[in-house]
Amino acid sequence: MRWALIALLTAASAALGLAATNTQCSEILQHALDAANPETRQQAVVALSLASGSGPLFDQLERMLQDKDVKVRQAVVASLADVKSGRATAALHKALDDAVPEVSFAAAMALWARHDPVGRTALLAVLAKEAKSSSSFFTTQKRQALRMMHTPRTTLLFAAEQGASLVPVPGVSEGVASMEGILASSKVPGRAAAALLLGADRDPATIDALRDALSDKDPAVRAAAVHSISLRNEPALKKELEPLLTDDKEIVRLRAAAGYLRLSAIEAGRVK
């Protein structure tokens, strides 16, 4: 009934040539945020990415991180990622504690994309082996769930684009097609996603984690590790790719061969 009244008043205002008001717009959004239908709530929080990053509606957006519907909470994280403010960053930190892996991993990617060190730590906790990861950051059970869950291709590509910090080398590609090939099935395991996103990170712990990922049982993870090691443009890492030249999966073996040639060209100074 309330929604019908709002719609009626909006139509009446338009018919009379009256200007819309902030109150009217806020009520439209608030009604959608309070809707029983989770799809309506999801649309509302997505729309809020267009609004200001402060004020009552932003307060409501933060509260929607407690919504009972997982897709709504994922949409909240996506909207918060669009808001470049300290409050949005703090809200994303809270989302890392979500019990559902897809929500907390989305928050980690959003934080990493804005170069927040907590985002990097979270991704490294997913990528690294149990004994080497930050054991206090995620519980063992949650870390395992994050590694196994799947990340939507579009979400990962957006995070990679926003957080990319690779230094281009003239004469060699940035490997975009290789990444898209790994993501061709539309979803990718969490550990593979972390390997792709952390490829340019220069912390020694990251390269150690990438080395470990080369022997992962999942070929998508191995391929992601080969991809990221290749893009580091460090010829000394050629030896890490050699064992993968005989991998039984083409997605891994072919990238290892191409990556080895890339690093050889850089080493020989043939890249112009």
N, C-alpha and C positions, 0 to 999 in steps of 0.2 A: 504493500500500500504506500509506504513512504517513498519507494523508488518511483512509483507511478505519479505521486504528487510532485516530486522533483522534476520528472520529465515533463509533466503538464505545465509547471511554472516556467521551465526553460522554453518550451514551445510558445507559451503565452508572451514571454518577454521578447522573443524573437519576432512574433507577430506584431507586437506593439512598437517594435524598433527600440526597445530598451537595451542598454548595454549590460553585458554579463558582469557579475560582481565576483570578487575573490571569495566571498562567503559561499556563493552559489557553486563555484568550481570546487571548493574544499568539501562541500557537502556531497557532491557527486562522487568524488574520490573516496570520501570516508564511508559512504554507503556501500561502495564496492569492496572496500577493505573489510567491512563487517558482514559481507554476504555469506550465506550458508554454502554456496557453490564454490568449491576451491578454485575452479577455473576462473571465476570472476575475481577472486582475491589475487590470483596469480597475475591476471591482466592489470589489476590495479597497481601492484607493486612494480611491475615492469614500466607502467606509465609514469610512475613517480621518479624514474630516472631522468625525466624531462624537467622536473620541478626543482625548487631550491634545495640546497643541501642543509637547510636549517629550518627551524619552525616546527609547529605542531605536526605537520604531515611527515616530516623527517623523524620525529619522535615515534610516530605510529609505524613508520617503515622499520625502525629498529625493533619495535615490539613484535613485528611480524616474524622475526627470527624465531619466535616461540610458537609459530603456527603449527598445528598438528599435521599439516599436509607437507610432505617432503618437497614436492615440486614448487610449492609456494615459497618455502624456505630457500630453495635453490634460486628462485627468481629474485628474492630479496638480496641474496649475495651478488647476483648479476647487477642489480640496480645500485647497490652500495659500491660496486667496483667502478661505476661511472661517476661517482661523487668523489672528487679529489679534495677531501678535507680530513682534518684530524679526527673528527667524530666518526666519519665513515670508516677510517682505518681502525679505530678502536672497536667499532661494531664488527668488522671483519675478524678481528682478533677473537671476539666472543664466538663467532661462528665456527672457529676452528674446533671448539669443544662440542659441536653438534654430534649426537650419537650416530648419525647416518653418515657413512664415509663419503658419499657423493657431495654432501653439503660441506663438510669440513675440507675436502680436497679442493672444491671450488673456491673456498675462502683462501686456502693456501696459494692457489694459482693467482687469485686477485691480488694478494699481498705481494707475491713475487713480482707480478707485473708492475707494481708501483715501487719496486725495489726496496720493499720493507724486509729487513733481515729476518724477521720471524717467518715470512713466507719461504725464504730460502732454507731455513732450518727445518721447517715442516717437510718440504720436498726432499731434502737430504735424508730425513728420518725414514721416508718411504723408500728411497733409492738404496740406501746403504744396508749392508748386512746387519743382522740383529746385534752382533757383538760390537759393531763399529758405530751404530747409530746413536742418536740422542735418546737414551732409554727413558728419560724423564719427560720427553716431549709428548709422545703418544704411548699408550699402553701397548703391550705386545699384541693383544687381540685386535686393537684398533689399527695398528700398523699393518698387520696381516690383511685386515679387511680393506685397507686403503690400497694395498698392493694388488689385490685381486679385483677390486671394483673397476668398472669401465668408465672412461671419460668421453663425453660426446666430442666428435671430431671438430665441430665448429668452435666449441668452447676452448679446446686446446690450441687451435690455430690462432684464436683471438689473443689468448694469454701469451703465446709465443711471439706474436707480432708486437704486443704492447711492452713486453719485457726484454725483447731481444737486445743484446749488447755485443754482438759479434763485431770484430774489427775486420772489415772487408779486405781481402787480398786481391789486388789486381790480377786478372787472368784466370781466376778460379771462381766457381759458382758458389752461391749461398746455400745450395742443397734443398731448396724449397720443394722441388719435385720428389726428392728422396723422402722428405718428411711426409708429404701427402701420400706417397706410396705406402708408408708404414700405417697411415691412418685410413687406408682405402676401405677397410671393413666398417668404417664409420665410428668405431669405438676402439679404445686402446687400453690395456691394463694400466693400473695406476703406477706401477714401477717403470713401465715404458714411458709413460707421460712425464714422470719426474726426470728420467734420463734425457728426454728430448729438451725439456725446459732448462735443465741445469748444464747443458753442454758447454756454455761459454763461461761458466763460473770457474774462477781460477784458484779456488781454495784446494789445497792438496787432498782434503777429505773427499772432495767431489771426484777427482780423477781416480782415487782409490775405489770409490763406489762404482764408477763407470767400468773400471777393470773387472770388478766383481760381477757386474751385470753382463759382461761378455760370456759368462758361463751359465747364465740363467736358463732354466729349462724351457721357458717360453720364448719362441723365436722372435716374437715382436719386441721383447725386452732386449734380446741380443742385438737385433737389428737397430734398435734405438741407440744402444750403447755404441755400436760401430759408427752410426751416423754422427753422434755427438763427438766422439773421439776424432773422427776425420775432420770435422769442422773446427777443431782446436788449432789446426794448422801447425802442429808441432811434429817435425819429422822424427823425433826420438820415439814417438808413440807408434811408429810403423810396426815394431816388433809385437805390439799388443794385438795387431790385426792378423798377423801371420796364421795363428791357429784357426781363425775363422774362414780362411781360404778353402778349407775342406769341410765346412759346415754342411750338413745334409739339407738345409733349407735355403732355397734360392734368395729369399728376402734378406738373408744374412750374408751368404757367400758372395753375392754380386756386389753388395755394398762394401764388403771387406776388400774386394779386389779394386773397386773404384777408389775407395779411401786410401788404400796403399799407394796407388798410382798418384793420387793427389799429393800425398805427403812426400813421395819421391820427387815429384816435380818441384815442390817448394824447396826441398833439400838441395836439389841440383841447381837451383836458381833459374830454372827454365820458365818460371811464371813471370809474365810481363803485364 
